Amino acid sequence: MNKSQFLNLTRGKETKDMDRHLSYIKLGVLAEEIDVRSGLRPIRVSKANDPGDKRFWEDLADSSGRVLRLRRVARSKDPATKGIHALLCERFSEDEADTLETIQTDAADPDVAYFVIHEKGGDPGDVLALINVYVLPIGAGKLQLFIGYVVTKETEEGKGLAARLYRAAYLFFMRRAEIKAREAYGIVGEMVETVEEYFLRIGGCRRVYAETPDGAAEIPYIQPPLDFDKATGEPATRPVSEHLMIRLVDYVAELTAADILEIVWSIYESYFFGEEDFESAEAYQRHCAVISEIFEELKRSLPDPSTKVFMMNHAIRTGIAKELKSSGKELIEIET
């Protein structure tokens, strides 16, 4: 389906059910676009031909003829969980990598997906690439896909593995939205500067900026700590400054500060541990207070909920920065 056909299909359809149906179509079109970019050739797929199914897998041939298996990891005891943890630790700092315990717990959650790629017939724990995503509720009747990680072994970069993993993640999102009878609203992620263009090229996510009296400024997004001391509730890892990147399913590129706060709180809710994970109610409350204060800090930076917020890629930002400079204003960006 091309863009013209898509626009003709969506024109004049305004009911909630139709909006939800169209969100599935848009995600399907996006998945097809990503599929073309990956360069991997599907050669076999499981009977459960649906990335939303825990039994899903597909075999892929790369340009050298090597056969790879892409599959969903949905059991805490799956040997790939240790491979996922090893790859995260290889590519990220301790403060940015999930613990093995978190990975094993999340793998069994129906609204969380780990998709991995390894060589067919090889060690399933030798993970070549992975994507970790969360389907999160946002507002009334909507869901967003939060991208936790997209990681590829250094020796496998540039071979299309991440694009194929993205495709599986989007189809998983579409299926969860269908099951829950909710609208697929958008795709969000926390990114460091070095992977911005990569995420834009693969998934279309862009960095987020708010209007200010002096021009515009990037949203000061903080990733909450990934682990906490179970006895005290104090962070066991540091919060990290990252870029908030968003792509809405309906292609809208302008929101308000209120929209952004709703999106971010949905993300932050996924960082809360359960009270049973701590040794005391006081420790649990301290843990909650740490995450809540990070959110309050963001709210203080966006005091007016009607403030306009824009998603911009590097090329657009460069043009805007020149325009602002010519009028004595500036575009402020966050360093990660």
Salt bridges, closest charged atoms under 4 A:
ASP17 OD1 - ARG20 NH2 2.81
GLU33 OE1 - ARG37 NH2 3.76
ASP35 OD1 - ARG164 NH1 2.15
ASP35 OD2 - ARG167 NE 3.78
ASP50 OD2 - ARG175 NE 3.18
ASP53 OD2 - ARG55 NH2 2.83
GLU58 OE2 - ARG164 NE 2.84
ASP59 OD1 - ARG69 NE 2.75
ASP59 OD2 - LYS120 NZ 3.07
ASP62 OD2 - ARG66 NE 2.89
ASP78 OD2 - ARG71 NH1 2.80
ASP95 OD2 - ARG238 NE 2.68
ASP111 OD1 - ARG176 NE 2.93
ASP111 OD2 - LYS180 NZ 3.19
GLU119 OE2 - ARG66 NH1 3.80
ASP126 OD1 - LYS153 NZ 2.88
GLU156 OE1 - ARG66 NH2 2.74
GLU156 OE1 - LYS159 NZ 3.53
GLU157 OE2 - ARG91 NH2 3.05
GLU178 OE1 - ARG175 NH1 3.19
GLU193 OE1 - HIS243 NE2 3.27
GLU196 OE1 - ARG207 NH1 2.73
GLU196 OE2 - ARG317 NH1 2.74
GLU218 OE1 - ARG207 NH2 3.03
GLU218 OE2 - HIS243 ND1 2.58
ASP227 OD1 - LYS230 NZ 3.12
GLU234 OE2 - ARG286 NE 2.85
GLU262 OE1 - LYS142 NZ 3.80
GLU293 OE2 - ARG300 NH2 2.62
GLU296 OE2 - LYS299 NZ 3.70
GLU333 OE1 - ARG207 NH2 2.99
GLU333 OE1 - ARG317 NE 2.85
